[in-house]
Amino acid sequence: MNKPLKQHLIDPEICIRCYTCEMTCGLEAISHDDNNVVIDVSKCEFCMDCIPVCPTGSIDEWRVVAEPYSLDDQFGWEDLPAQQEIGEGQEADTGLEALDDAMAILLAEAHKGAGGKARAPASAAKPTINMYNLGKPAEATVQGNYRLTDEASDGDVRHIILDMGGLPFPVLEGQSVGIIPPGTDADGKPHLPRLYSVSSPRDGERPNFYNVSLTVKREPNGICSNYVCDLKAGDRVKLTGPFGATFLLPSDPETNLLMICTGTGSAPFRGFTMRRQRENPSLTGSLTLAFGARRQEELPYFGPLKKVPESFMKKLFAFSRQEDGPKQYVQDRLRDEAGQVSELLKDPKGHIYICGLKAMEQGVEEALSDIARGVGLDWAELRDTMREDGRYHVETY
Ligand SMILES: Cc1cc2nc3c(=O)[nH]c(=O)nc-3n(C[C@H](O)[C@H](O)[C@H](O)COP(=O)(O)OP(=O)(O)OC[C@H]3O[C@@H](n4cnc5c(N)ncnc54)[C@H](O)[C@@H]3O)c2cc1C
């Protein structure tokens, strides 16, 4: 039995037959007839050169197949076949495994807390994944590096803005990028990228500039976080990605979001909030942010967050080491707001997102479980239903 393979295809329904991909492909793997533009599986080597030049994204389609679709199949069809059922353990052979695997493993590990396979919200936009990789990274220019936490505070968290210089880098709120730190590891191998959640909305930190921002915490002895936190304006940075196909913002403005985070876990929620502010500034009561840190001075974006109208986004701050305040964690704030949280649990359009320190998972789960029990709901059951619906998301690291 042949090992299934990953086949590169073009979606004939959205392809505008501009043939830019065909002109770009150095291997002449792409051709067309009067009907469709097609890819010769025997020639395509996944170099990805054609992906960024495609104006519609119709070329960013992949199927894992036991038997590849022939050119005649592709010339003749009107829409793309659905992904076939591939037998257990029958992983596809792509040649990109090393990188895909490393990033996929990091993301799967980060999403484990959801208790099962994560799904994207039903109304989320379609993400682009893996457009750039170790073999062909994107290069960006640092536009800004701002410290978000008080100089005097322990945690050094930075807001980093990257100018993609017109390079297509379609990234959605909730996705992450890989930053390739320069240099080699102890075995002389190039460092693997580290993942950072994007903290800007899809049209850019500045509307329609498509510049990308990140929220990075300096880790003691950390290779990549120190590299990123020490970047200067004008420096060039190598990126991979985008990554993440599930931890996404629903496009349906009627959805209610409970966003729970600590520290840099606020990054995706900054993107979510800005996206909603740009798209539906008049929305009220659909966003709640529970945000924990040791002290106020160590909470990234505290200042800007406070300016977001409470009607647009309810904020529940929790400080565990604030001298002049109660010692609180995010789960304590959830319990304080059990009434509102239980309403969201009962709401078929209610969505929960958890991002940040892995250590917060258990406390948050226990709080949600208690709040659910308080209204006669079984949290374990509800969580699985919400996850299956694309309404429960965990990304911790
Ligand atoms: C999906 C996802 C999203 C993420 N999003 C973000 C984000 O938005 N912002 C963010 O800041 N991080 C984020 N991370 C974490 C980030 O990817 C890195 O793991 C983090 O920046 C540490 O990388 P590093 O290269 O600095 O540390 P590494 O060099 O990889 O070291 C890892 C850890 O080991 C410790 N360490 C290393 N060497 C030593 C030593 N000699 N002695 C003791 N300890 C040591 C470091 O302190 C560090 O904590 C995310 C991770 C995932 C999986």
The ligand as a MOL file (V3000), in Angstrom:
LIG
                    3D

  0  0  0     0  0            999 V3000
M  V30 BEGIN CTAB
M  V30 COUNTS 53 58 0 0 0
M  V30 BEGIN ATOM
M  V30 1 C 1.3580 28.7290 20.4210 0
M  V30 2 C 2.3790 29.5380 21.2040 0
M  V30 3 C 2.2510 30.9160 21.2880 0
M  V30 4 C 3.1900 31.6700 22.0120 0
M  V30 5 N 3.0130 33.0300 22.0950 0
M  V30 6 C 3.9050 33.7660 22.7980 0
M  V30 7 C 3.7310 35.1930 22.9140 0
M  V30 8 O 2.7900 35.7860 22.3660 0
M  V30 9 N 4.6490 35.8850 23.6500 0
M  V30 10 C 5.7080 35.2620 24.2950 0
M  V30 11 O 6.5030 35.9550 24.9420 0
M  V30 12 N 5.8980 33.8880 24.2020 0
M  V30 13 C 5.0280 33.1660 23.4740 0
M  V30 14 N 5.2240 31.8030 23.3680 0
M  V30 15 C 6.4430 31.1930 23.9820 0
M  V30 16 C 7.6220 31.3420 22.9920 0
M  V30 17 O 7.3530 30.5780 21.8510 0
M  V30 18 C 8.9270 30.8210 23.5870 0
M  V30 19 O 8.7450 29.5380 24.1180 0
M  V30 20 C 9.4950 31.7500 24.6540 0
M  V30 21 O 9.6870 33.0310 24.1060 0
M  V30 22 C 10.8280 31.2240 25.1650 0
M  V30 23 O 11.6870 31.0730 24.0700 0
M  V30 24 P 13.2410 31.3900 24.2020 0
M  V30 25 O 13.8940 31.0420 22.9130 0
M  V30 26 O 13.4690 32.7530 24.7080 0
M  V30 27 O 13.6990 30.3920 25.3430 0
M  V30 28 P 14.4930 29.0390 25.1130 0
M  V30 29 O 15.8790 29.3370 24.7670 0
M  V30 30 O 13.7180 28.1670 24.1920 0
M  V30 31 O 14.4290 28.4600 26.5730 0
M  V30 32 C 13.1810 27.9260 27.0210 0
M  V30 33 C 13.0450 28.1890 28.4890 0
M  V30 34 O 14.1400 27.6210 29.1760 0
M  V30 35 C 14.7220 28.5720 30.0010 0
M  V30 36 N 16.1560 28.4380 29.8890 0
M  V30 37 C 16.9060 28.4350 28.7760 0
M  V30 38 N 18.1950 28.2360 29.0790 0
M  V30 39 C 18.2480 28.1060 30.4130 0
M  V30 40 C 19.2920 27.9150 31.3680 0
M  V30 41 N 20.5660 27.7870 30.9760 0
M  V30 42 N 18.9970 27.8520 32.6720 0
M  V30 43 C 17.7280 27.9700 33.0670 0
M  V30 44 N 16.6770 28.1650 32.2430 0
M  V30 45 C 16.9400 28.2540 30.9410 0
M  V30 46 C 14.3410 29.9460 29.4160 0
M  V30 47 O 14.1830 30.8810 30.4810 0
M  V30 48 C 13.0440 29.6760 28.7610 0
M  V30 49 O 11.9950 29.9080 29.6860 0
M  V30 50 C 4.2930 31.0280 22.6620 0
M  V30 51 C 4.4390 29.6330 22.5660 0
M  V30 52 C 3.4940 28.8930 21.8640 0
M  V30 53 C 3.6560 27.4100 21.7850 0
M  V30 END ATOM
M  V30 BEGIN BOND
M  V30 1 1 1 2
M  V30 2 1 2 3
M  V30 3 2 2 52
M  V30 4 2 3 4
M  V30 5 1 4 5
M  V30 6 1 4 50
M  V30 7 2 5 6
M  V30 8 1 6 7
M  V30 9 1 6 13
M  V30 10 2 7 8
M  V30 11 1 7 9
M  V30 12 1 9 10
M  V30 13 2 10 11
M  V30 14 1 10 12
M  V30 15 2 12 13
M  V30 16 1 13 14
M  V30 17 1 14 15
M  V30 18 1 14 50
M  V30 19 1 15 16
M  V30 20 1 16 17
M  V30 21 1 16 18
M  V30 22 1 18 19
M  V30 23 1 18 20
M  V30 24 1 20 21
M  V30 25 1 20 22
M  V30 26 1 22 23
M  V30 27 1 23 24
M  V30 28 2 24 25
M  V30 29 1 24 26
M  V30 30 1 24 27
M  V30 31 1 27 28
M  V30 32 2 28 29
M  V30 33 1 28 30
M  V30 34 1 28 31
M  V30 35 1 31 32
M  V30 36 1 32 33
M  V30 37 1 33 34
M  V30 38 1 33 48
M  V30 39 1 34 35
M  V30 40 1 35 36
M  V30 41 1 35 46
M  V30 42 1 36 37
M  V30 43 1 36 45
M  V30 44 2 37 38
M  V30 45 1 38 39
M  V30 46 1 39 40
M  V30 47 2 39 45
M  V30 48 1 40 41
M  V30 49 2 40 42
M  V30 50 1 42 43
M  V30 51 2 43 44
M  V30 52 1 44 45
M  V30 53 1 46 47
M  V30 54 1 46 48
M  V30 55 1 48 49
M  V30 56 2 50 51
M  V30 57 1 51 52
M  V30 58 1 52 53
M  V30 END BOND
M  V30 END CTAB
M  END
